[in-house]
Amino acid sequence: MSTEGDGKTKTNNSGKPVHLRIFIVIIATAVIITAFALAAGGWFLTRSTIRSIEESMLVAVDLADQYVSKEIEVLKIRAAEAAKDIRLLYSAGVHEGALERIGEEYFRYIGLAVFDDKNLLDSWGVSVVPPSLINEPFMRIAMNGGQAVSSTMYLPDGTLVMYVSAPIGEGLILAAVLPGLHFSGLISQFKFWQSGHLFIDDKEGTIISNIRQQWVEDRINFIDLANTDSSYAGVAQMVIIGQTGERGVAQFSLNGVPRICAYRPVSSPTENWFLGLIAPIPESPLKDIPGGILLMGMITLILSIAAAIAAAIILRRPYLQVDQLRKEAEIASVTKSTFLANMSHEIRTPMNSIMGFSELALDGETSPKTRDYLQKIKTNAEWLLQIINDILDISKVESGKMELEKIPFDMHELLSGCRTLILPKAVEKGIILHFYAEPSVNKKPVGDPTRLRQVFINLLSNSVKFTNTGMIKLQAVLKSISDTSITMHFEIKDSGIGMTPEQVSKIFEPFIQAESGTTRKYGGTGLGLTITNNIVKLMGGELLVDSMPGVGTKFCFDLTFDAIDYSSDKNSEQTLMLDEIEKPFFNGEILLCEDNTMNQEVICDHLARVGLKTIVADNGKIGVDMVKRRMNYGEKQFDLIFMDIHMPVMDGLEASAKIIELKTGIPVIAMTANIMSGDWDIYKKSGMNDCVGKPFTSQELWRCLLKYLRPVEENVSESPRE
């Protein structure tokens, strides 16, 4: 018994430790696996969170840069307007109290000062502006015709200020005085997490904007502080990198608190500032990771999900700020598009009368001197119209709404038309034009001849503008050909003034020419090459530039077109019409819905000269009633309706829809100054057949009429409007 009992005791005694050891091993294994998994998960989670934080901060600092850059541009614009007003007062002989009057109008400035190239001539404001200010670099920029905003500076009385410089003209410069805390107040509204904030440093590393106003007033420079206190070494290293113009993220400790900072250069080119977004890391989502890992090891999946929701709430604030900045940028874009649309319409409406009456007068009997005046009016009106069209093309490019046609065309005819257009200007300057185009071996390219013609005309016009003597060559060389495609190399070369590499690097930027003096000497908006470059890119090519000052410039690009045989081109009526058509004559009656009396007269006279009788309706409702009345009385309907869009009582879109509902079959043509990208889609959706943009030429009007009316062979006497 005792032996058996001893055996059981051993079994029991030995069994208990075995189960305990198994339990301990399982628990230990589970703990080790869980700890490893949580550590690995925590490591990956930490890295992912840091990347997300860095990306969010970079997006936020980019959007903040747009805000700050726009404020800088607004300050420059206001300073330029003030300089213009000062010039007007000085020109009128008003010097006494002139700056005070201007200062009351431009209230954001606390002082104004006028300098020549050496001396302070006049000043107004709360403090005295030092005469030595003229020697500052930002003032020299204004002396050379530019504008700049200075860093913070102390006035002799200790007041902290900033300056905005602007040229007045006749060797005078304006220095408009801003409060030194102007930008601090501007960006103090931006918050990131609890105490994260934006700051701006100048090119020397001096703080010019910060929520800690004392740092701004003391003009703190962390690079200088780091020389005497190593605790500032991390932030000083970030400032040094920011001075180089880089964009990135840095981590460092300041006052014993680890911080993360996203930085980038301010986009305004003359200030050389950089902008940063700095926040304490303990306020970031990283602070919740250790607690979250502990919770994941101790509690259920539900609490883990709750922790994730809490983390999302913590991250919500910076994303909301980013979203707000994005919405503001979108609103600014919509405002710009609306402004361009209104500007285009308001300018094109009187332009239609100017160009129309000029053409009509040139078509009649006039003295040689009067004809010369009229031709100059017409030429300059066309020049202004081209500027407007360039601005609208830039708007299409920026919004991604520039579309290309795909129709067959004859390359030789296209180049011949370009030569015809450019030749008079070249002959006037004594420049030789040389055009060479290889035959395409019975193949017709398929593409957008209108846009390609715009490319050639822009490049050739540039060459003629900047070439005084010598030759301009255009070559179109066949590189390869297949059954379905043609690849051609195009080259425009001149012997003009040429450009430096620095000038070449910026000629494709909108509103910029090789140098500011070029605009005044040679004219132009700086948009032509930007549009040309974008069209070539849309066609699948790359516009290359090779230039040397005093030698000349060469533009070249390769394009690949779909191709068809000449014999299979059954849509020749769609091909581009480069040559002028002869004046046609028609029998018919036109309804013109137009509220502008000047445009009524221009359009009626144009139609009368090709034999058409015109009935005028002052708004869309009258036009609809005229069509209905002819239906009710069984009278002959109008052969064509020209419809303005903006009219009182009933606009053109509503009137067109009502006329189309009557099913008369009358073609309705929009004749409007609204030709922004997207407008033609609206007209087509409303049922209109075509569109003639104001201002129009006789050629454009005739081509439209020929689409819908059959011409007669003999001249028909002109009919007055009704």
C-alpha positions in Angstrom: 0.0 0.0 0.0 2.7 2.3 1.0 4.6 1.5 -2.2 1.5 2.1 -4.4 0.8 5.3 -2.4 4.4 6.4 -3.0 4.0 5.8 -6.7 0.8 7.8 -6.9 2.4 10.6 -5.0 5.3 10.7 -7.4 2.9 10.6 -10.3 0.9 13.3 -8.8 3.9 15.2 -7.6 5.6 14.8 -10.9 2.4 15.4 -12.9 1.6 18.8 -11.4 4.9 20.3 -12.3 4.6 18.9 -15.9 1.1 20.6 -16.4 2.4 23.7 -14.8 5.4 23.7 -17.1 3.2 23.1 -20.2 1.0 26.0 -19.1 3.9 28.2 -18.5 5.5 27.3 -21.9 2.2 27.9 -23.7 1.7 31.2 -21.9 5.4 32.2 -22.5 5.2 31.2 -26.2 2.0 33.2 -26.6 3.5 36.2 -24.8 6.6 36.0 -26.9 4.7 35.7 -30.2 2.3 38.4 -29.1 5.1 40.7 -28.0 7.0 40.1 -31.3 3.9 40.7 -33.3 3.0 43.8 -31.4 6.5 45.1 -31.6 6.7 44.4 -35.4 3.2 45.9 -35.8 4.2 48.9 -33.7 7.3 49.4 -35.7 5.5 49.3 -39.0 2.6 51.4 -37.6 5.1 54.0 -36.4 6.8 54.2 -39.8 3.5 54.4 -41.6 2.2 57.1 -39.3 5.4 59.1 -39.6 5.1 58.9 -43.4 1.4 59.9 -43.3 2.2 62.8 -41.0 5.1 64.0 -43.2 2.9 63.8 -46.3 0.0 65.7 -44.6 2.4 68.4 -43.4 4.0 68.8 -46.8 0.5 69.1 -48.4 -0.4 71.7 -45.8 2.8 73.7 -46.2 2.3 73.7 -50.0 -1.2 75.1 -49.7 0.0 77.6 -47.1 2.6 78.7 -49.6 -0.1 79.5 -52.1 -1.8 81.6 -49.5 1.3 83.5 -48.5 2.5 83.9 -52.2 -0.9 85.4 -53.1 -0.7 87.8 -50.2 2.8 88.9 -51.4 1.4 89.5 -54.9 -1.5 91.5 -53.5 0.9 93.7 -51.5 3.0 94.3 -54.6 -0.1 95.1 -56.7 -1.4 97.6 -54.1 2.1 99.1 -53.8 2.2 99.4 -57.6 -1.2 101.1 -57.6 -0.1 103.5 -54.9 3.1 104.3 -57.0 0.9 105.0 -60.0 -1.3 107.3 -58.0 1.8 109.1 -56.7 3.1 109.6 -60.2 -0.2 111.1 -61.3 -0.2 113.5 -58.4 3.4 114.5 -59.0 2.8 114.9 -62.7 -0.1 117.2 -61.8 2.3 119.3 -59.7 0.8 118.1 -56.4 3.6 117.4 -53.9 2.5 118.9 -50.7 0.4 116.3 -48.8 0.4 113.9 -51.7 1.7 110.9 -49.7 -0.8 111.5 -46.9 -3.6 111.4 -49.4 -2.4 108.2 -50.9 -1.7 106.7 -47.4 -5.4 107.3 -46.4 -6.5 105.3 -49.5 -4.1 102.5 -49.0 -4.8 102.0 -45.3 -2.9 98.8 -44.8 0.4 100.7 -45.2 1.5 102.7 -42.1 3.9 104.9 -44.0 5.1 105.8 -47.5 8.5 107.1 -48.7 9.7 108.3 -52.1 13.4 108.0 -53.2 15.4 108.7 -56.2 18.5 106.6 -56.9 20.4 108.2 -54.0 18.2 110.2 -51.7 15.0 110.2 -49.7 12.7 112.9 -51.3 9.4 112.7 -49.5 7.9 110.6 -46.7 4.7 110.2 -44.6 3.8 107.9 -41.8 3.9 107.0 -38.1 7.7 106.8 -38.1 10.7 108.2 -39.9 12.1 106.2 -42.8 15.9 106.2 -42.9 17.5 107.7 -46.0 19.9 104.7 -46.1 17.0 102.5 -47.1 17.8 103.2 -50.8 20.9 101.0 -50.5 18.9 97.9 -49.6 18.7 95.1 -52.3 14.9 95.1 -52.4 15.0 98.9 -53.3 17.5 98.1 -56.1 15.1 95.6 -57.5 12.5 98.4 -57.8 15.1 100.7 -59.4 15.5 98.0 -62.1 11.7 97.9 -62.7 10.8 95.0 -60.4 9.1 94.7 -57.0 10.0 93.0 -53.8 8.9 92.7 -50.1 11.7 93.2 -47.6 12.5 91.2 -44.4 11.7 92.8 -41.1 13.7 95.9 -40.2 14.0 98.4 -37.3 13.2 102.1 -37.9 15.5 104.6 -36.0 12.8 104.8 -33.3 12.9 101.0 -32.8 9.7 100.3 -34.6 9.7 96.9 -36.5 8.5 97.3 -40.0 8.6 95.7 -43.5 8.7 97.4 -46.9 7.2 96.8 -50.3 9.1 98.5 -53.1 7.6 99.6 -56.4 8.9 101.8 -59.3 7.1 105.1 -59.7 8.7 106.1 -62.9 11.1 108.8 -64.0 13.8 107.4 -61.7 11.6 107.4 -58.5 10.9 104.5 -56.2 8.2 104.0 -53.6 8.8 102.2 -50.3 5.5 101.3 -48.7 5.8 100.6 -45.0 4.0 97.6 -43.4 3.8 96.7 -39.7 6.6 94.2 -38.8 4.0 91.7 -37.6 1.9 91.8 -40.8 2.6 88.2 -41.8 2.5 87.0 -38.2 -1.1 88.2 -38.0 -1.8 86.7 -41.4 -0.7 83.1 -40.7 -1.5 83.0 -36.9 -5.0 81.6 -37.9 -3.5 78.4 -39.2 -3.2 75.6 -36.5 -1.8 72.1 -36.8 -2.7 69.7 -33.9 -2.8 71.6 -30.6 0.2 74.0 -30.9 1.6 73.4 -34.4 2.0 76.5 -36.4 3.4 78.1 -39.5 6.5 80.3 -39.6 8.4 82.3 -42.3 12.2 82.9 -42.3 14.1 85.2 -44.6 17.1 84.2 -46.7 19.4 84.9 -43.7 17.4 82.6 -41.4 15.9 85.5 -39.4 12.3 84.9 -38.3 9.9 87.3 -40.0 6.6 85.5 -39.0 5.7 83.4 -36.0 3.0 83.0 -33.5 5.6 83.9 -30.9 5.5 87.6 -31.7 8.5 88.3 -29.3 10.7 86.2 -31.6 9.7 88.3 -34.5 10.2 91.5 -32.7 13.6 90.4 -31.5 14.5 89.1 -35.1 15.6 85.8 -33.7 18.0 83.8 -35.9 18.5 80.1 -34.8 21.7 79.8 -36.8 23.2 82.6 -34.7 21.8 81.1 -31.5 23.3 77.7 -32.3 26.8 79.2 -32.4 26.5 79.9 -28.6 23.9 77.2 -27.5 24.1 73.7 -28.9 20.5 73.0 -27.9 19.5 75.0 -31.0 21.7 72.9 -33.4 18.8 70.8 -34.7 16.5 73.7 -35.6 19.5 75.6 -37.0 20.3 72.7 -39.3 16.8 72.7 -40.6 17.0 76.5 -41.3 20.2 76.0 -43.2 18.6 73.4 -45.4 15.6 75.6 -45.9 17.8 78.4 -47.1 19.0 76.3 -50.0 15.5 76.2 -51.5 14.8 72.5 -50.7 11.4 71.1 -49.8 11.3 68.4 -47.1 10.7 67.3 -43.5 13.0 67.4 -40.5 12.9 66.2 -36.9 14.7 67.9 -34.0 14.3 68.9 -30.4 13.7 72.4 -29.2 13.5 73.3 -25.5 13.6 69.6 -24.7 10.5 68.8 -26.9 10.9 66.6 -30.0 9.4 68.4 -33.0 8.6 67.7 -36.7 8.8 70.4 -39.3 7.8 70.5 -43.0 9.4 73.3 -45.0 9.6 74.7 -48.5 10.7 77.9 -50.3 8.0 80.6 -50.7 7.1 80.7 -54.4 7.4 84.4 -54.8 10.7 84.7 -56.7 12.2 88.0 -55.4 12.0 87.5 -51.7 14.0 84.2 -51.2 12.0 83.3 -48.1 11.1 79.9 -46.9 8.0 78.7 -45.1 7.7 76.0 -42.5 5.0 74.1 -40.5 6.3 73.0 -37.1 4.5 70.9 -34.4 5.5 68.9 -31.3 5.7 65.2 -31.9 4.0 64.3 -28.6 0.9 66.0 -30.0 0.9 63.8 -33.1 -0.8 60.4 -33.4 2.6 58.8 -32.4 1.8 59.4 -28.8 -1.1 56.9 -28.9 0.9 54.0 -30.4 2.4 52.5 -27.2 -0.9 52.8 -25.4 -2.7 51.3 -28.4 -0.3 48.4 -28.5 -0.8 47.7 -24.8 -4.6 47.8 -25.3 -4.3 45.4 -28.2 -2.5 43.0 -25.9 -4.9 43.3 -23.0 -8.4 43.9 -24.4 -10.6 42.9 -27.2 -10.7 43.8 -30.9 -13.6 46.2 -30.2 -11.4 48.4 -28.0 -8.7 48.3 -30.7 -11.2 49.6 -33.2 -12.2 52.3 -30.7 -8.5 53.2 -30.4 -8.3 53.5 -34.2 -11.3 55.7 -34.2 -9.7 57.9 -31.5 -6.5 58.1 -33.6 -8.6 59.1 -36.6 -10.3 61.9 -34.6 -6.8 63.2 -33.5 -5.7 63.2 -37.2 -9.0 64.9 -38.3 -7.9 68.5 -37.5 -5.0 68.8 -39.9 -6.9 67.1 -42.7 -9.8 69.5 -42.2 -7.3 72.4 -42.5 -5.9 70.9 -45.7 -9.4 70.4 -47.1 -10.3 74.1 -46.3 -7.2 75.3 -48.1 -8.1 73.1 -51.1 -11.6 74.5 -51.2 -10.3 78.0 -51.1 -8.0 77.2 -54.0 -10.9 75.8 -56.0 -13.0 78.9 -55.3 -10.1 81.0 -56.5 -10.0 79.0 -59.7 -13.7 79.3 -60.3 -13.5 83.1 -59.6 -10.7 83.3 -62.2 -12.7 81.4 -64.8 -15.8 83.6 -64.2 -13.7 86.7 -64.5 -12.1 85.6 -67.8 -15.6 84.7 -69.2 -17.0 88.1 -68.3 -13.9 89.9 -69.5 -14.0 88.1 -72.8 -17.7 88.9 -73.3 -17.5 92.5 -72.4 -14.5 93.2 -74.6 -15.7 91.1 -77.6 -19.0 92.9 -77.8 -17.6 96.4 -78.7 -14.8 94.7 -80.6 -17.4 93.2 -82.9 -18.6 96.7 -83.8 -15.1 98.1 -84.3 -13.9 95.3 -86.6 -17.3 95.0 -88.4 -17.6 98.7 -89.2 -13.9 98.8 -90.2 -14.4 95.9 -92.7 -17.6 97.5 -94.0 -15.9 100.8 -94.5 -12.9 99.2 -96.2 -15.3 97.5 -98.6 -16.7 100.8 -99.8 -15.3 103.9 -101.5 -12.9 105.9 -99.3 -9.9 108.1 -99.8 -6.4 106.6 -99.6 -5.7 108.3 -96.3 -9.0 107.2 -94.7 -8.5 103.7 -96.0 -5.1 103.7 -94.3 -6.6 104.8 -91.0 -9.3 102.1 -91.3 -6.8 99.4 -92.1 -4.8 100.4 -89.0 -7.9 100.3 -86.8 -8.7 96.9 -88.2 -5.1 95.6 -87.7 -4.9 96.8 -84.1 -8.3 95.4 -83.3 -7.2 92.0 -84.6 -4.1 92.3 -82.5 -6.2 93.0 -79.4 -8.4 90.0 -80.3 -5.4 87.8 -80.6 -4.3 88.8 -77.0 -7.8 87.9 -75.7 -7.7 84.6 -77.6 -4.2 83.8 -76.1 -5.6 84.4 -72.6 -8.5 82.1 -73.3 -6.2 79.4 -74.7 -4.1 79.6 -71.5 -7.3 79.1 -69.5 -8.2 76.0 -71.6 -4.8 74.6 -71.1 -4.9 75.1 -67.3 -8.3 73.6 -67.1 -7.5 70.6 -69.3 -10.3 71.5 -71.8 -8.2 72.1 -74.9 -9.2 69.4 -77.3 -7.8 68.5 -80.7 -9.6 67.7 -84.0 -8.8 64.7 -86.1 -9.5 65.6 -89.8 -7.5 65.0 -92.9 -5.6 68.0 -94.3 -2.9 68.9 -96.9 0.4 69.9 -95.2 1.5 71.9 -98.3 -1.7 73.9 -98.3 -1.3 74.6 -94.6 2.3 75.8 -94.9 1.4 77.8 -98.0 -1.3 79.6 -96.0 1.2 80.3 -93.2 3.7 81.7 -95.7 1.0 84.0 -97.2 0.1 85.3 -93.7 3.7 85.9 -92.6 5.2 87.2 -95.9 4.0 90.9 -95.7 5.7 91.4 -92.3 8.9 89.7 -93.5 9.0 91.8 -96.7 8.4 94.9 -94.6 11.6 94.1 -92.6 13.6 92.9 -95.6 13.8 89.3 -94.3 14.0 86.3 -96.7 11.5 83.5 -96.1 12.4 80.0 -97.1 9.8 77.2 -96.8 10.5 73.6 -97.7 8.1 70.6 -97.2 8.8 67.1 -98.4 5.9 65.3 -100.2 4.1 62.7 -98.1 3.9 60.1 -100.9 0.2 60.2 -101.6 -0.6 60.3 -97.9 -2.7 62.8 -96.1 -2.0 63.4 -92.4 -5.0 63.3 -90.1 -4.9 65.8 -87.2 -5.9 69.3 -86.1 -4.7 71.7 -88.9 -6.1 74.7 -87.0 -4.0 74.2 -84.0 -0.9 73.1 -86.0 -1.3 76.3 -88.1 -1.4 78.2 -84.7 1.9 76.6 -83.8 3.6 77.6 -87.1 2.2 81.1 -87.0 3.3 81.7 -83.4 6.8 80.4 -84.1 7.1 82.3 -87.4 5.7 85.5 -85.9 8.3 85.3 -83.1 11.1 84.8 -85.7 10.0 87.8 -87.7 9.6 89.9 -84.5 13.1 89.2 -83.3 14.9 89.1 -86.6 16.1 92.3 -88.2 18.2 91.0 -91.1 18.8 87.6 -92.7 16.6 84.6 -93.3 13.9 82.6 -91.7 13.6 78.9 -92.7 10.8 76.5 -92.1 11.4 72.8 -93.0 8.9 69.9 -92.8 10.9 66.7 -93.4 9.4 63.2 -93.6 11.1 61.0 -91.0 9.1 57.8 -91.5 5.9 56.5 -93.2 3.7 53.5 -92.9 0.3 52.4 -94.2 -1.4 54.1 -91.3 0.9 56.9 -90.0 3.3 59.6 -91.0 6.1 61.0 -88.7 7.4 64.4 -89.7 10.2 66.7 -88.3 9.5 70.4 -88.3 12.1 73.1 -87.9 11.8 76.9 -87.8 15.2 78.6 -87.8 16.0 82.4 -87.8 19.0 84.7 -87.7 17.5 86.9 -85.0 18.8 88.3 -81.7 19.0 84.8 -80.0 18.7 84.0 -76.4 21.0 82.9 -73.5 20.5 79.5 -71.8 18.9 81.3 -68.8 16.4 83.0 -71.1 15.6 79.8 -72.9 14.8 78.1 -69.6 11.9 80.4 -68.9 10.4 81.2 -72.3 7.6 78.5 -71.9 6.3 80.0 -68.7 3.1 82.0 -69.1 3.2 85.8 -69.2 7.0 85.7 -69.3 9.4 86.7 -72.1 13.1 86.3 -72.4 13.6 89.5 -70.3 11.3 92.2 -69.1 12.7 94.7 -71.5 11.6 92.6 -74.4 8.0 93.3 -73.7 8.5 97.0 -74.1 10.8 96.9 -77.1 9.1 94.1 -79.1 5.6 93.9 -77.7 3.6 90.8 -76.9 2.0 89.1 -73.8 4.5 86.3 -73.3 1.7 83.7 -74.0 2.4 82.6 -77.5 5.3 80.1 -76.8 3.4 78.8 -73.7 0.4 78.0 -75.9 2.6 76.6 -78.7 4.5 74.3 -76.3 1.2 73.0 -74.8 -0.3 72.3 -78.3 2.8 70.4 -79.4 2.6 68.3 -76.2 -1.1 67.6 -76.8 -0.1 66.4 -80.3 2.4 64.0 -78.7 5.6 66.0 -79.5 8.2 67.9 -77.6 9.2 71.5 -78.6 13.0 71.9 -78.4 14.9 75.1 -78.5 18.5 75.8 -79.6 19.6 79.5 -79.4 22.7 81.6 -79.2 22.7 85.4 -78.6 23.6 87.3 -81.8 23.3 84.2 -84.0 19.7 83.1 -83.9 17.2 80.6 -82.7 15.9 77.2 -83.8 12.7 75.6 -82.7 12.1 72.0 -83.7 9.7 69.1 -82.9 8.5 65.7 -84.3 4.9 64.8 -84.7 3.3 61.5 -85.7 0.0 61.7 -87.6 -2.5 59.1 -88.6 -2.5 58.9 -92.4 -5.0 58.1 -95.1 -4.5 57.8 -98.9 -5.6 60.9 -101.0 -8.1 58.7 -102.8 -9.8 57.7 -99.5 -10.3 61.2 -98.3 -14.1 61.5 -98.6 -14.4 64.3 -96.1 -12.6 67.0 -98.0 -15.2 69.6 -97.0 -14.0 69.2 -93.4 -10.4 70.1 -94.2 -9.0 73.4 -93.1 -9.8 76.4 -95.4 -6.6 78.5 -95.4 -7.2 80.7 -98.4 -9.8 83.4 -98.5 -13.1 82.6 -100.3 -14.7 84.8 -102.8 -17.7 86.9 -101.7 -20.9 84.8 -102.2 -24.4 86.1 -102.8 -27.7 84.6 -101.5 -31.4 85.0 -101.8 -33.1 84.7 -98.4 -34.3 86.2 -95.2 -32.5 86.1 -91.9 -33.8 86.6 -88.3 -31.3 88.3 -86.1 -32.0 88.2 -82.3 -29.6 90.8 -80.9 -30.2 93.6 -78.3 -27.1 95.7 -79.0 -28.0 98.4 -81.6 -24.4 98.7 -82.8 -24.1 95.0 -83.4 -27.5 95.0 -85.1 -26.2 97.6 -87.6 -22.9 95.8 -88.2 -24.5 92.3 -88.7 -27.3 93.7 -90.9 -24.9 95.5 -93.2 -22.7 92.5 -93.5 -25.7 90.3 -94.5 -27.0 92.9 -96.8 -23.8 93.0 -98.8 -24.3 89.3 -99.7 -27.9 89.8 -100.7 -29.7 88.8 -97.5 -32.6 90.6 -96.0 -32.5 90.8 -92.2 -35.3 91.0 -89.7 -34.2 92.2 -86.2 -35.6 91.1 -82.9 -34.4 93.0 -79.8 -34.7 90.0 -77.5 -35.3 86.3 -77.6 -39.0 86.5 -76.8 -39.7 88.8 -79.8 -37.8 86.4 -82.0 -39.9 83.4 -80.8 -43.1 85.4 -81.4 -42.0 86.3 -85.0 -41.4 82.6 -85.8 -44.7 81.6 -84.2 -46.6 84.3 -86.1 -45.2 83.1 -89.5 -46.3 79.5 -88.6 -49.8 80.6 -87.6 -50.3 82.6 -90.8 -48.7 80.1 -93.1 -46.0 82.6 -94.2 -42.6 81.6 -95.5 -40.2 80.9 -92.6 -36.8 82.5 -92.1 -33.9 80.7 -93.9 -31.6 81.1 -90.9 -31.6 82.6 -87.3 -28.6 84.3 -85.8 -29.1 84.2 -82.0 -27.2 86.3 -79.4 -26.9 84.6 -76.0 -27.1 87.5 -73.5 -30.4 89.4 -74.0 -33.0 91.0 -71.8 -36.5 89.4 -71.3 -35.5 86.1 -72.8 -31.9 84.9 -73.4 -30.6 83.1 -76.5 -30.5 79.6 -74.9 -34.2 79.8 -73.8 -35.3 81.3 -77.1 -33.4 78.7 -79.2 -35.0 75.9 -77.2 -38.5 77.3 -77.8 -37.9 77.7 -81.5 -36.5 74.2 -81.8 -39.6 72.8 -80.0 -41.7 74.3 -82.9 -39.9 71.9 -85.3 -39.6 74.5 -88.1 -36.3 73.1 -89.3 -34.7 76.6 -89.3 -31.0 76.4 -88.5 -30.2 78.4 -85.3 -26.7 79.8 -85.1 -25.2 81.2 -81.9 -23.7 84.6 -82.6 -22.1 85.6 -79.3 -19.1 87.0 -77.5 -19.2 84.0 -75.1 -16.7 81.6 -76.5 -15.0 80.3 -73.4 -14.1 76.6 -73.2 -17.3 74.7 -72.6 -19.6 77.3 -74.1 -20.0 75.6 -77.4 -21.0 72.3 -75.6 -23.8 74.3 -73.9 -25.0 75.7 -77.3 -25.0 72.2 -78.9 -26.9 70.7 -75.9 -29.5 73.5 -76.3 -30.0 72.4 -80.0 -28.1 75.1 -81.8 -26.5 74.1 -85.1 -23.4 76.2 -85.1 -21.6 79.2 -83.5 -20.1 82.4 -84.9 -17.9 84.2 -82.3 -17.9 87.9 -81.9 -16.0 89.7 -83.3 -16.2 87.9 -86.6 -14.7 88.6 -90.0 -16.5 88.6 -93.3 -14.7 85.3 -94.2 -16.0 83.6 -91.0 -19.5 84.9 -91.6 -19.5 83.7 -95.3 -18.2 80.3 -94.4 -21.0 79.9 -91.9 -23.7 81.0 -94.4 -22.3 78.6 -97.0 -22.9 75.7 -94.7 -26.7 76.4 -94.5 -27.6 78.5 -97.6 -27.2 77.9 -101.3 -25.4 80.8 -103.0 -26.8 82.3 -106.2 -24.6 83.2 -109.2 -25.5 86.8 -109.8 -25.1 89.7 -107.4 -28.3 90.6 -105.6 -29.0 94.2 -104.6 -28.5 94.9 -100.9 -31.6 94.8 -98.8 -32.1 97.0 -95.8 -32.8 95.6 -92.4 -36.2 95.7 -90.7 
